[in-house]
Amino acid sequence: MRVAVAQLTSVPGDVAANVATAVDAVSRADGASLLVLPELFLTGYTLPPAVIALDDPCLAPLQEAAAAAGAVVLAGAAIAGAE
């Protein structure tokens, strides 16, 4: 198993921009089967916290990039309704 870790800068509250950055990271992960992104990368650190639903359509580009690369992406986010 090849693992890639990306230390990226996210834009607080801008999930779409962060997804685009993550998609780029998937393309640069050089065949890794697992890409690990920073804690709360997708939503960023904000107060009150920005939240996202697991089925939010803005996550589709990341899901598609991961599937095309045959990779799993571990991306942190504040999830709506999560305990």
N, C-alpha and C positions, 0 to 999 in steps of 0.2 A: 504494500500500500504506500502510495506517495502522498504526503501531506504538505500542503502549502499554508502558510500563515501570512496574512496581509495586515500590516499596520497602516490603516487609511484614516484620513480625516473626513468626518461626516459633517453635513450641514444640519444643525439642530432643527427638527420639525419638518424638514424637506425630504420626505420619504422617497419621492420620485427621483430626486437628484442622487440620493444615497444608493438607490437601486441601480441607477446608471453607473455609478462608480463601482458597485459590486459586480455588475455584468462585465465591466472592463477588467476587473481583477480575475474573474473566471477565465477570461480569454488569455490572461497573462500567467495563469497558474501552471503552465508548462506540463500539462498532462496529469496533474494531481487528481487523485480520486476523492480527496477531502480538502476543502478550502475553509479555513477558519478566519472569520472576521472579528473585529473588536466588539466588546461588550456594548450593547445598545447602539450598534452602528446604524441600523436602518432608521431609527427614530431620533437618535441623538439624545443628549442629556439636556432636558428642559424642565422648567418648573412652571406650571404643572407639567407632568410628563406627557409628551405626545404619545398617542397609542395607535395601534394598527390592528385590524382584524386579520386573522390567519387567511381568510379568503379574499382579502383586498385585491382588486384587479391590478393595482400598481405593482404587485409582486410578480406578475406574470412574466415580465422580461427576465427576471432573475431565475425563476423556475425553468423557463425555456433554455436559458444559457447553461444552467447546470445540467439539464437533461441532454442537451446537445454535446456537452463536454463529457458526459458520463460521470459526473461528479456530484458529490453531496456538498452543499454549502451550509456551514454553521454560521448564521447571522443573527446577532442579538437585536432584540426589539422589545419595547413595552407592548404587550398584547392586551387588547380590549377584553375585559371579562376574566382575565387570568387572575388566579388567587396567588 
